Amino acid sequence: MNEKEIKDIFDKWCKKLRIVPNWDVKLELIDDKSWTKTGDFKIDCDDKKAVFMINKNRINDENIEEIIVHELFHLKMYPLDQVTESLITSSFTKGTKEYGFAYNEFFTALEQTVEELAKCYLLEFGDNKELSFSRCKRQASFEDLYSKLKNIE
């Protein structure tokens, strides 16, 4: 897939999710083999600008439309993200078990929610409805996990 096609998908979803015209957004394809993430974004809430970064080296392994929708949903959820993170940092002392638990639980729930929303929208409105399974491929198999448990006596 070429850069214009990726940009077209990005523009389509920015409109569909009502990101624009409220936000000024930019898409950057990152060509850095040391960057292991599939996608990410940087944001300036005061100026309502966001730069979305997609790992150019992972595009062939993934459904690019799914990545874009996922990252755009992070922007939609950003106000809730910031309020919850502020509550955690003001309620718990950094470095404590309580802080770690709250922080990890929140970000796990946030990531799961964003991914579920992305899947729902992709399956309903996407051109490519095939979900990416590359994260599963990087996980240990059940057999690998089970064989380690069998060795515990």
ZATOR-662896 format. One record per residue: residue in three letters; x, y, z of N, C-alpha, C, O, CB in turn. Coordinates in steps of 0.05 Angstrom, whole numbers, plus 5000, padded with zeros to 4 digits. Glycine has a CB too. Layout:
// residues N
R | residu | n_xx | n_yy | n_zz | ca_xx | ca_yy | ca_zz | c_xx | c_yy | c_zz | o_xx | o_yy | o_zz | cb_xx | cb_yy | cb_zz
R | ALA | X | Y | Z | X | Y | Z | X | Y | Z | X | Y | Z | X | Y | Z .
...
END
This chain:
// residues 153
R | residu | n_xx | n_yy | n_zz | ca_xx | ca_yy | ca_zz | c_xx | c_yy | c_zz | o_xx | o_yy | o_zz | cb_xx | cb_yy | cb_zz
R | MET | 5017 | 4976 | 5000 | 5000 | 5000 | 5000 | 5018 | 5025 | 5000 | 5037 | 5026 | 5015 | 4981 | 5000 | 5025 .
R | ASN | 5012 | 5044 | 4983 | 5029 | 5067 | 4981 | 5019 | 5089 | 5001 | 4998 | 5087 | 5013 | 5029 | 5078 | 4952 .
R | GLU | 5035 | 5110 | 5004 | 5030 | 5131 | 5023 | 5004 | 5146 | 5017 | 4990 | 5154 | 5036 | 5053 | 5150 | 5024 .
R | LYS | 4998 | 5150 | 4992 | 4973 | 5164 | 4985 | 4949 | 5148 | 4994 | 4929 | 5159 | 5004 | 4972 | 5170 | 4955 .
R | GLU | 4949 | 5122 | 4989 | 4927 | 5105 | 4998 | 4923 | 5106 | 5028 | 4901 | 5106 | 5038 | 4932 | 5076 | 4988 .
R | ILE | 4945 | 5106 | 5043 | 4944 | 5107 | 5072 | 4933 | 5134 | 5081 | 4916 | 5135 | 5098 | 4973 | 5102 | 5084 .
R | LYS | 4942 | 5155 | 5068 | 4932 | 5182 | 5074 | 4902 | 5184 | 5068 | 4887 | 5197 | 5083 | 4947 | 5203 | 5059 .
R | ASP | 4893 | 5172 | 5047 | 4865 | 5172 | 5039 | 4848 | 5158 | 5061 | 4827 | 5167 | 5068 | 4860 | 5159 | 5012 .
R | ILE | 4858 | 5135 | 5071 | 4844 | 5121 | 5092 | 4843 | 5138 | 5117 | 4822 | 5139 | 5130 | 4858 | 5093 | 5098 .
R | PHE | 4865 | 5150 | 5124 | 4867 | 5168 | 5147 | 4847 | 5191 | 5145 | 4832 | 5196 | 5164 | 4895 | 5179 | 5150 .
R | ASP | 4846 | 5204 | 5122 | 4827 | 5226 | 5118 | 4798 | 5217 | 5120 | 4781 | 5230 | 5131 | 4832 | 5239 | 5090 .
R | LYS | 4792 | 5194 | 5108 | 4765 | 5182 | 5109 | 4756 | 5179 | 5138 | 4734 | 5187 | 5145 | 4764 | 5156 | 5094 .
R | TRP | 4773 | 5167 | 5154 | 4766 | 5161 | 5182 | 4766 | 5186 | 5200 | 4751 | 5187 | 5219 | 4784 | 5140 | 5194 .
R | CYS | 4782 | 5205 | 5193 | 4782 | 5230 | 5208 | 4754 | 5244 | 5205 | 4744 | 5255 | 5224 | 4804 | 5250 | 5199 .
R | LYS | 4743 | 5242 | 5181 | 4716 | 5253 | 5176 | 4695 | 5236 | 5189 | 4677 | 5246 | 5202 | 4712 | 5256 | 5146 .
R | LYS | 4697 | 5210 | 5185 | 4676 | 5191 | 5195 | 4674 | 5192 | 5225 | 4652 | 5191 | 5236 | 4683 | 5162 | 5186 .
R | LEU | 4697 | 5196 | 5239 | 4697 | 5197 | 5268 | 4694 | 5225 | 5279 | 4697 | 5230 | 5303 | 4722 | 5184 | 5279 .
R | ARG | 4690 | 5244 | 5261 | 4686 | 5272 | 5268 | 4710 | 5284 | 5283 | 4707 | 5300 | 5301 | 4661 | 5275 | 5285 .
R | ILE | 4734 | 5276 | 5274 | 4758 | 5288 | 5285 | 4762 | 5315 | 5272 | 4767 | 5335 | 5286 | 4783 | 5270 | 5279 .
R | VAL | 4759 | 5316 | 5246 | 4760 | 5342 | 5232 | 4732 | 5351 | 5226 | 4715 | 5334 | 5221 | 4777 | 5339 | 5205 .
R | PRO | 4726 | 5376 | 5227 | 4744 | 5399 | 5227 | 4751 | 5410 | 5255 | 4765 | 5430 | 5257 | 4731 | 5421 | 5212 .
R | ASN | 4743 | 5396 | 5276 | 4749 | 5406 | 5304 | 4778 | 5405 | 5310 | 4788 | 5421 | 5326 | 4734 | 5389 | 5324 .
R | TRP | 4793 | 5387 | 5299 | 4822 | 5384 | 5304 | 4837 | 5388 | 5278 | 4827 | 5382 | 5256 | 4828 | 5356 | 5316 .
R | ASP | 4862 | 5397 | 5281 | 4881 | 5397 | 5259 | 4898 | 5372 | 5264 | 4912 | 5370 | 5284 | 4898 | 5424 | 5258 .
R | VAL | 4897 | 5354 | 5245 | 4912 | 5329 | 5248 | 4931 | 5325 | 5224 | 4927 | 5335 | 5202 | 4892 | 5305 | 5250 .
R | LYS | 4952 | 5310 | 5230 | 4972 | 5304 | 5210 | 4980 | 5275 | 5213 | 4982 | 5265 | 5235 | 4997 | 5324 | 5213 .
R | LEU | 4985 | 5262 | 5191 | 4994 | 5234 | 5191 | 5024 | 5233 | 5184 | 5032 | 5245 | 5164 | 4977 | 5217 | 5172 .
R | GLU | 5040 | 5219 | 5199 | 5068 | 5215 | 5193 | 5073 | 5185 | 5192 | 5066 | 5170 | 5211 | 5087 | 5229 | 5214 .
R | LEU | 5086 | 5176 | 5171 | 5095 | 5148 | 5170 | 5123 | 5147 | 5179 | 5141 | 5160 | 5168 | 5092 | 5137 | 5140 .
R | ILE | 5128 | 5132 | 5200 | 5154 | 5130 | 5213 | 5170 | 5107 | 5201 | 5160 | 5084 | 5201 | 5152 | 5127 | 5243 .
R | ASP | 5194 | 5112 | 5191 | 5211 | 5092 | 5179 | 5235 | 5089 | 5197 | 5257 | 5098 | 5190 | 5219 | 5099 | 5150 .
R | ASP | 5231 | 5077 | 5220 | 5252 | 5073 | 5240 | 5250 | 5045 | 5251 | 5231 | 5039 | 5266 | 5250 | 5095 | 5263 .
R | LYS | 5268 | 5028 | 5244 | 5267 | 4999 | 5251 | 5268 | 4995 | 5282 | 5260 | 4974 | 5292 | 5289 | 4984 | 5238 .
R | SER | 5279 | 5015 | 5296 | 5281 | 5012 | 5325 | 5254 | 5019 | 5339 | 5251 | 5012 | 5363 | 5303 | 5030 | 5336 .
R | TRP | 5236 | 5032 | 5325 | 5210 | 5038 | 5336 | 5192 | 5014 | 5334 | 5185 | 5006 | 5312 | 5197 | 5063 | 5322 .
R | THR | 5185 | 5002 | 5357 | 5170 | 4977 | 5357 | 5140 | 4979 | 5357 | 5126 | 4960 | 5353 | 5179 | 4961 | 5380 .
R | LYS | 5130 | 5003 | 5362 | 5101 | 5007 | 5363 | 5089 | 5006 | 5335 | 5103 | 5011 | 5316 | 5093 | 5033 | 5377 .
R | THR | 5064 | 4999 | 5333 | 5050 | 4999 | 5307 | 5041 | 5027 | 5301 | 5043 | 5036 | 5278 | 5026 | 4980 | 5307 .
R | GLY | 5030 | 5041 | 5321 | 5021 | 5068 | 5318 | 5021 | 5083 | 5344 | 5023 | 5071 | 5366 | 4993 | 5069 | 5306 .
R | ASP | 5020 | 5110 | 5342 | 5020 | 5127 | 5366 | 5012 | 5155 | 5357 | 5009 | 5160 | 5334 | 5048 | 5127 | 5380 .
R | PHE | 5009 | 5173 | 5377 | 5003 | 5200 | 5369 | 5013 | 5219 | 5390 | 5017 | 5212 | 5413 | 4973 | 5204 | 5365 .
R | LYS | 5018 | 5244 | 5381 | 5026 | 5266 | 5398 | 5004 | 5287 | 5396 | 4992 | 5290 | 5375 | 5055 | 5278 | 5390 .
R | ILE | 5000 | 5300 | 5419 | 4976 | 5318 | 5419 | 4982 | 5344 | 5433 | 4998 | 5345 | 5452 | 4953 | 5304 | 5433 .
R | ASP | 4970 | 5365 | 5423 | 4971 | 5391 | 5436 | 4941 | 5399 | 5440 | 4929 | 5410 | 5421 | 4987 | 5413 | 5419 .
R | CYS | 4931 | 5394 | 5464 | 4902 | 5399 | 5469 | 4895 | 5428 | 5468 | 4873 | 5435 | 5458 | 4894 | 5388 | 5496 .
R | ASP | 4913 | 5445 | 5477 | 4907 | 5474 | 5477 | 4903 | 5485 | 5449 | 4886 | 5502 | 5445 | 4929 | 5489 | 5491 .
R | ASP | 4918 | 5474 | 5430 | 4916 | 5484 | 5403 | 4899 | 5465 | 5385 | 4895 | 5470 | 5361 | 4944 | 5487 | 5391 .
R | LYS | 4890 | 5443 | 5397 | 4874 | 5423 | 5383 | 4888 | 5413 | 5358 | 4877 | 5413 | 5336 | 4846 | 5434 | 5376 .
R | LYS | 4913 | 5404 | 5362 | 4929 | 5393 | 5340 | 4939 | 5365 | 5349 | 4945 | 5361 | 5373 | 4953 | 5411 | 5333 .
R | ALA | 4941 | 5347 | 5330 | 4951 | 5320 | 5336 | 4966 | 5310 | 5312 | 4959 | 5314 | 5289 | 4928 | 5301 | 5343 .
R | VAL | 4988 | 5296 | 5318 | 5004 | 5283 | 5298 | 5002 | 5253 | 5303 | 5009 | 5243 | 5324 | 5035 | 5293 | 5298 .
R | PHE | 4992 | 5239 | 5283 | 4989 | 5210 | 5285 | 5013 | 5197 | 5270 | 5020 | 5203 | 5248 | 4962 | 5200 | 5272 .
R | MET | 5025 | 5178 | 5284 | 5049 | 5164 | 5273 | 5042 | 5135 | 5269 | 5032 | 5121 | 5287 | 5073 | 5167 | 5293 .
R | ILE | 5048 | 5126 | 5245 | 5044 | 5098 | 5238 | 5071 | 5086 | 5230 | 5086 | 5098 | 5215 | 5023 | 5095 | 5214 .
R | ASN | 5077 | 5063 | 5241 | 5103 | 5050 | 5235 | 5102 | 5038 | 5207 | 5088 | 5019 | 5201 | 5108 | 5027 | 5256 .
R | LYS | 5117 | 5051 | 5189 | 5118 | 5043 | 5161 | 5128 | 5014 | 5157 | 5120 | 5001 | 5138 | 5136 | 5062 | 5145 .
R | ASN | 5144 | 5005 | 5176 | 5155 | 4978 | 5174 | 5136 | 4956 | 5183 | 5142 | 4932 | 5179 | 5180 | 4976 | 5191 .
R | ARG | 5113 | 4963 | 5194 | 5094 | 4943 | 5204 | 5069 | 4943 | 5187 | 5051 | 4927 | 5192 | 5087 | 4949 | 5233 .
R | ILE | 5067 | 4960 | 5167 | 5043 | 4963 | 5151 | 5035 | 4936 | 5137 | 5012 | 4930 | 5136 | 5046 | 4985 | 5130 .
R | ASN | 5054 | 4922 | 5127 | 5048 | 4897 | 5112 | 5038 | 4875 | 5130 | 5026 | 4856 | 5121 | 5072 | 4888 | 5097 .
R | ASP | 5044 | 4877 | 5156 | 5036 | 4856 | 5176 | 5008 | 4862 | 5187 | 4997 | 4844 | 5201 | 5056 | 4855 | 5198 .
R | GLU | 4997 | 4885 | 5182 | 4973 | 4894 | 5196 | 4952 | 4904 | 5176 | 4958 | 4910 | 5153 | 4980 | 4915 | 5216 .
R | ASN | 4928 | 4906 | 5186 | 4907 | 4920 | 5171 | 4910 | 4949 | 5178 | 4904 | 4958 | 5200 | 4878 | 4909 | 5179 .
R | ILE | 4920 | 4965 | 5159 | 4926 | 4993 | 5163 | 4902 | 5009 | 5172 | 4903 | 5027 | 5188 | 4939 | 5006 | 5138 .
R | GLU | 4879 | 5001 | 5161 | 4854 | 5015 | 5168 | 4848 | 5010 | 5198 | 4839 | 5029 | 5212 | 4830 | 5004 | 5151 .
R | GLU | 4853 | 4986 | 5208 | 4848 | 4980 | 5237 | 4867 | 4997 | 5254 | 4859 | 5007 | 5275 | 4853 | 4950 | 5242 .
R | ILE | 4892 | 5000 | 5246 | 4912 | 5016 | 5261 | 4902 | 5045 | 5262 | 4903 | 5057 | 5284 | 4940 | 5014 | 5248 .
R | ILE | 4895 | 5056 | 5240 | 4886 | 5084 | 5238 | 4862 | 5088 | 5256 | 4861 | 5107 | 5271 | 4880 | 5092 | 5209 .
R | VAL | 4842 | 5071 | 5254 | 4817 | 5075 | 5269 | 4824 | 5073 | 5299 | 4814 | 5088 | 5315 | 4796 | 5053 | 5262 .
R | HIS | 4841 | 5054 | 5306 | 4849 | 5050 | 5334 | 4862 | 5076 | 5345 | 4854 | 5086 | 5366 | 4869 | 5027 | 5337 .
R | GLU | 4881 | 5087 | 5331 | 4895 | 5111 | 5340 | 4877 | 5135 | 5341 | 4879 | 5151 | 5359 | 4919 | 5117 | 5322 .
R | LEU | 4858 | 5137 | 5322 | 4839 | 5159 | 5323 | 4820 | 5157 | 5347 | 4812 | 5177 | 5358 | 4823 | 5160 | 5297 .
R | PHE | 4813 | 5133 | 5354 | 4796 | 5130 | 5378 | 4811 | 5138 | 5403 | 4799 | 5147 | 5423 | 4787 | 5100 | 5380 .
R | HIS | 4838 | 5135 | 5403 | 4853 | 5145 | 5426 | 4849 | 5175 | 5429 | 4847 | 5185 | 5452 | 4883 | 5138 | 5423 .
R | LEU | 4848 | 5189 | 5407 | 4843 | 5218 | 5408 | 4815 | 5224 | 5419 | 4811 | 5242 | 5435 | 4847 | 5231 | 5381 .
R | LYS | 4795 | 5209 | 5409 | 4768 | 5212 | 5418 | 4765 | 5207 | 5449 | 4750 | 5221 | 5462 | 4749 | 5193 | 5403 .
R | MET | 4781 | 5189 | 5459 | 4780 | 5181 | 5487 | 4799 | 5198 | 5504 | 4799 | 5195 | 5529 | 4787 | 5152 | 5491 .
R | TYR | 4815 | 5215 | 5492 | 4836 | 5230 | 5506 | 4826 | 5246 | 5530 | 4840 | 5246 | 5551 | 4850 | 5248 | 5487 .
R | PRO | 4804 | 5261 | 5528 | 4795 | 5275 | 5552 | 4790 | 5257 | 5576 | 4798 | 5264 | 5598 | 4770 | 5291 | 5546 .
R | LEU | 4777 | 5235 | 5571 | 4772 | 5215 | 5593 | 4798 | 5204 | 5603 | 4802 | 5200 | 5627 | 4753 | 5193 | 5583 .
R | ASP | 4816 | 5198 | 5585 | 4843 | 5188 | 5591 | 4857 | 5207 | 5611 | 4868 | 5198 | 5631 | 4859 | 5184 | 5566 .
R | GLN | 4857 | 5233 | 5604 | 4871 | 5252 | 5620 | 4858 | 5256 | 5648 | 4872 | 5259 | 5668 | 4872 | 5279 | 5606 .
R | VAL | 4831 | 5257 | 5649 | 4818 | 5260 | 5675 | 4824 | 5236 | 5693 | 4831 | 5239 | 5716 | 4787 | 5262 | 5671 .
R | THR | 4822 | 5212 | 5682 | 4827 | 5188 | 5698 | 4856 | 5186 | 5707 | 4862 | 5180 | 5730 | 4820 | 5163 | 5682 .
R | GLU | 4875 | 5193 | 5689 | 4903 | 5192 | 5696 | 4908 | 5213 | 5718 | 4924 | 5208 | 5737 | 4921 | 5198 | 5672 .
R | SER | 4896 | 5236 | 5717 | 4899 | 5257 | 5737 | 4888 | 5248 | 5764 | 4900 | 5253 | 5785 | 4885 | 5283 | 5729 .
R | LEU | 4865 | 5234 | 5763 | 4854 | 5223 | 5788 | 4873 | 5203 | 5801 | 4877 | 5203 | 5825 | 4827 | 5210 | 5783 .
R | ILE | 4885 | 5186 | 5785 | 4904 | 5166 | 5795 | 4928 | 5179 | 5807 | 4936 | 5173 | 5829 | 4912 | 5147 | 5772 .
R | THR | 4940 | 5198 | 5792 | 4965 | 5211 | 5802 | 4959 | 5229 | 5827 | 4977 | 5232 | 5843 | 4977 | 5228 | 5780 .
R | SER | 4935 | 5239 | 5830 | 4929 | 5256 | 5853 | 4920 | 5239 | 5877 | 4920 | 5248 | 5900 | 4908 | 5276 | 5847 .
R | SER | 4912 | 5214 | 5872 | 4901 | 5197 | 5893 | 4921 | 5178 | 5905 | 4919 | 5169 | 5928 | 4878 | 5182 | 5883 .
R | PHE | 4942 | 5171 | 5889 | 4961 | 5151 | 5898 | 4989 | 5162 | 5895 | 4995 | 5179 | 5878 | 4958 | 5125 | 5882 .
R | THR | 5007 | 5152 | 5912 | 5035 | 5160 | 5911 | 5049 | 5143 | 5890 | 5048 | 5119 | 5890 | 5049 | 5157 | 5939 .
R | LYS | 5062 | 5157 | 5872 | 5077 | 5144 | 5850 | 5097 | 5124 | 5862 | 5111 | 5131 | 5881 | 5091 | 5164 | 5831 .
R | GLY | 5098 | 5101 | 5851 | 5117 | 5081 | 5860 | 5105 | 5061 | 5880 | 5118 | 5041 | 5886 | 5141 | 5094 | 5873 .
R | THR | 5081 | 5067 | 5890 | 5068 | 5048 | 5909 | 5053 | 5026 | 5893 | 5048 | 5029 | 5869 | 5049 | 5063 | 5927 .
R | LYS | 5047 | 5005 | 5907 | 5031 | 4983 | 5895 | 5004 | 4993 | 5886 | 4994 | 4985 | 5865 | 5029 | 4960 | 5914 .
R | GLU | 4992 | 5010 | 5902 | 4965 | 5020 | 5896 | 4966 | 5037 | 5870 | 4949 | 5034 | 5852 | 4955 | 5037 | 5919 .
R | TYR | 4986 | 5054 | 5868 | 4989 | 5070 | 5843 | 4993 | 5052 | 5819 | 4980 | 5055 | 5799 | 5013 | 5090 | 5846 .
R | GLY | 5011 | 5033 | 5822 | 5017 | 5014 | 5800 | 4993 | 4999 | 5791 | 4987 | 4995 | 5767 | 5039 | 4995 | 5807 .
R | PHE | 4977 | 4990 | 5811 | 4953 | 4974 | 5805 | 4933 | 4992 | 5790 | 4923 | 4984 | 5769 | 4941 | 4963 | 5831 .
R | ALA | 4927 | 5015 | 5801 | 4907 | 5033 | 5788 | 4916 | 5041 | 5760 | 4900 | 5041 | 5742 | 4903 | 5058 | 5806 .
R | TYR | 4941 | 5048 | 5758 | 4952 | 5058 | 5732 | 4951 | 5035 | 5711 | 4941 | 5040 | 5689 | 4981 | 5068 | 5736 .
R | ASN | 4960 | 5012 | 5719 | 4960 | 4989 | 5700 | 4931 | 4981 | 5692 | 4926 | 4975 | 5669 | 4975 | 4965 | 5711 .
R | GLU | 4914 | 4979 | 5712 | 4886 | 4972 | 5706 | 4872 | 4992 | 5688 | 4858 | 4984 | 5669 | 4870 | 4969 | 5733 .
R | PHE | 4877 | 5017 | 5694 | 4865 | 5038 | 5677 | 4875 | 5036 | 5648 | 4859 | 5035 | 5629 | 4870 | 5066 | 5688 .
R | PHE | 4901 | 5034 | 5644 | 4911 | 5034 | 5617 | 4905 | 5008 | 5602 | 4902 | 5008 | 5578 | 4941 | 5038 | 5617 .
R | THR | 4903 | 4986 | 5616 | 4894 | 4961 | 5604 | 4865 | 4964 | 5595 | 4858 | 4957 | 5572 | 4896 | 4937 | 5623 .
R | ALA | 4848 | 4975 | 5612 | 4819 | 4979 | 5605 | 4817 | 4999 | 5582 | 4800 | 4995 | 5565 | 4803 | 4989 | 5630 .
R | LEU | 4833 | 5020 | 5583 | 4832 | 5040 | 5561 | 4839 | 5027 | 5534 | 4825 | 5031 | 5515 | 4851 | 5064 | 5567 .
R | GLU | 4861 | 5012 | 5534 | 4870 | 4999 | 5509 | 4849 | 4980 | 5499 | 4844 | 4978 | 5475 | 4897 | 4985 | 5513 .
R | GLN | 4837 | 4964 | 5517 | 4817 | 4945 | 5509 | 4792 | 4959 | 5498 | 4780 | 4950 | 5479 | 4809 | 4927 | 5533 .
R | THR | 4784 | 4981 | 5511 | 4761 | 4996 | 5502 | 4765 | 5008 | 5474 | 4748 | 5007 | 5457 | 4754 | 5018 | 5522 .
R | VAL | 4789 | 5021 | 5471 | 4795 | 5033 | 5445 | 4796 | 5011 | 5423 | 4786 | 5016 | 5401 | 4823 | 5047 | 5447 .
R | GLU | 4808 | 4989 | 5429 | 4809 | 4967 | 5409 | 4781 | 4956 | 5403 | 4775 | 4950 | 5380 | 4827 | 4945 | 5419 .
R | GLU | 4764 | 4953 | 5423 | 4737 | 4943 | 5418 | 4721 | 4963 | 5401 | 4707 | 4955 | 5383 | 4723 | 4938 | 5444 .
R | LEU | 4723 | 4989 | 5407 | 4710 | 5009 | 5391 | 4720 | 5009 | 5362 | 4705 | 5010 | 5343 | 4714 | 5037 | 5403 .
R | ALA | 4746 | 5006 | 5359 | 4758 | 5005 | 5332 | 4748 | 4981 | 5317 | 4740 | 4984 | 5293 | 4789 | 5004 | 5334 .
R | LYS | 4746 | 4958 | 5330 | 4736 | 4934 | 5316 | 4707 | 4938 | 5308 | 4699 | 4931 | 5286 | 4739 | 4910 | 5335 .
R | CYS | 4691 | 4949 | 5326 | 4662 | 4953 | 5320 | 4659 | 4971 | 5295 | 4644 | 4964 | 5277 | 4648 | 4965 | 5344 .
R | TYR | 4673 | 4993 | 5295 | 4671 | 5012 | 5273 | 4682 | 5000 | 5247 | 4670 | 5003 | 5226 | 4685 | 5038 | 5279 .
R | LEU | 4704 | 4986 | 5250 | 4716 | 4974 | 5226 | 4698 | 4953 | 5214 | 4694 | 4952 | 5190 | 4743 | 4961 | 5234 .
R | LEU | 4686 | 4936 | 5231 | 4668 | 4915 | 5220 | 4643 | 4927 | 5208 | 4631 | 4915 | 5190 | 4661 | 4896 | 5243 .
R | GLU | 4634 | 4949 | 5218 | 4609 | 4962 | 5208 | 4615 | 4980 | 5184 | 4599 | 4979 | 5164 | 4596 | 4978 | 5230 .
R | PHE | 4637 | 4995 | 5185 | 4641 | 5016 | 5164 | 4667 | 5013 | 5149 | 4672 | 5028 | 5130 | 4641 | 5042 | 5178 .
R | GLY | 4684 | 4994 | 5156 | 4710 | 4992 | 5143 | 4709 | 4980 | 5116 | 4692 | 4964 | 5109 | 4728 | 4976 | 5160 .
R | ASP | 4729 | 4987 | 5100 | 4733 | 4974 | 5074 | 4747 | 4947 | 5077 | 4740 | 4928 | 5063 | 4749 | 4992 | 5055 .
R | ASN | 4766 | 4946 | 5095 | 4780 | 4921 | 5101 | 4771 | 4912 | 5129 | 4780 | 4923 | 5149 | 4811 | 4925 | 5100 .
R | LYS | 4754 | 4892 | 5130 | 4742 | 4883 | 5155 | 4758 | 4861 | 5169 | 4751 | 4852 | 5191 | 4714 | 4873 | 5151 .
R | GLU | 4780 | 4853 | 5157 | 4797 | 4832 | 5168 | 4814 | 4844 | 5191 | 4829 | 4863 | 5187 | 4815 | 4819 | 5147 .
R | LEU | 4811 | 4832 | 5214 | 4826 | 4841 | 5238 | 4855 | 4831 | 5237 | 4861 | 4810 | 5226 | 4812 | 4832 | 5263 .
R | SER | 4872 | 4847 | 5249 | 4900 | 4840 | 5251 | 4905 | 4821 | 5275 | 4893 | 4825 | 5296 | 4918 | 4865 | 5253 .
R | PHE | 4921 | 4801 | 5271 | 4927 | 4782 | 5293 | 4957 | 4781 | 5299 | 4966 | 4761 | 5311 | 4917 | 4755 | 5285 .
R | SER | 4972 | 4801 | 5292 | 5001 | 4800 | 5296 | 5009 | 4800 | 5325 | 5029 | 4787 | 5332 | 5015 | 4824 | 5282 .
R | ARG | 4993 | 4813 | 5343 | 4999 | 4812 | 5371 | 4996 | 4783 | 5382 | 5012 | 4774 | 5398 | 4980 | 4830 | 5387 .
R | CYS | 4977 | 4768 | 5372 | 4973 | 4740 | 5380 | 4998 | 4724 | 5371 | 5007 | 4706 | 5386 | 4948 | 4728 | 5368 .
R | LYS | 5007 | 4729 | 5347 | 5030 | 4714 | 5337 | 5055 | 4718 | 5354 | 5072 | 4700 | 5354 | 5035 | 4722 | 5308 .
R | ARG | 5057 | 4741 | 5367 | 5081 | 4746 | 5384 | 5079 | 4734 | 5412 | 5098 | 4734 | 5427 | 5085 | 4776 | 5386 .
R | GLN | 5055 | 4724 | 5419 | 5051 | 4713 | 5445 | 5059 | 4683 | 5446 | 5060 | 4670 | 5425 | 5021 | 4715 | 5453 .
R | ALA | 5065 | 4674 | 5470 | 5072 | 4646 | 5473 | 5046 | 4630 | 5468 | 5024 | 4639 | 5474 | 5083 | 4640 | 5502 .
R | SER | 5049 | 4606 | 5457 | 5026 | 4589 | 5451 | 5016 | 4577 | 5478 | 5031 | 4576 | 5498 | 5033 | 4567 | 5431 .
R | PHE | 4992 | 4566 | 5477 | 4982 | 4553 | 5501 | 5000 | 4530 | 5509 | 5005 | 4526 | 5532 | 4953 | 4543 | 5496 .
R | GLU | 5009 | 4515 | 5489 | 5026 | 4492 | 5494 | 5052 | 4500 | 5508 | 5061 | 4487 | 5526 | 5033 | 4477 | 5468 .
R | ASP | 5064 | 4523 | 5499 | 5088 | 4533 | 5512 | 5083 | 4540 | 5541 | 5099 | 4533 | 5558 | 5099 | 4557 | 5497 .
R | LEU | 5061 | 4554 | 5546 | 5054 | 4562 | 5573 | 5048 | 4537 | 5590 | 5057 | 4536 | 5613 | 5030 | 4581 | 5573 .
R | TYR | 5033 | 4518 | 5579 | 5025 | 4494 | 5594 | 5050 | 4477 | 5600 | 5051 | 4466 | 5622 | 5005 | 4478 | 5578 .
R | SER | 5069 | 4475 | 5582 | 5092 | 4458 | 5587 | 5109 | 4470 | 5610 | 5122 | 4455 | 5625 | 5109 | 4456 | 5562 .
R | LYS | 5109 | 4496 | 5613 | 5123 | 4509 | 5635 | 5109 | 4503 | 5662 | 5122 | 4499 | 5682 | 5126 | 4539 | 5631 .
R | LEU | 5082 | 4502 | 5661 | 5067 | 4496 | 5685 | 5072 | 4467 | 5694 | 5073 | 4461 | 5718 | 5038 | 4501 | 5681 .
R | LYS | 5074 | 4448 | 5675 | 5078 | 4420 | 5681 | 5104 | 4416 | 5697 | 5107 | 4396 | 5711 | 5079 | 4403 | 5655 .
R | ASN | 5124 | 4434 | 5693 | 5150 | 4431 | 5706 | 5149 | 4440 | 5735 | 5168 | 4436 | 5750 | 5171 | 4446 | 5691 .
R | ILE | 5127 | 4453 | 5744 | 5125 | 4463 | 5771 | 5117 | 4439 | 5788 | 5096 | 4427 | 5784 | 5105 | 4486 | 5773 .
R | GLU | 5133 | 4434 | 5809 | 5126 | 4411 | 5827 | 5125 | 4420 | 5855 | 5119 | 4404 | 5873 | 5146 | 4389 | 5824 .
END
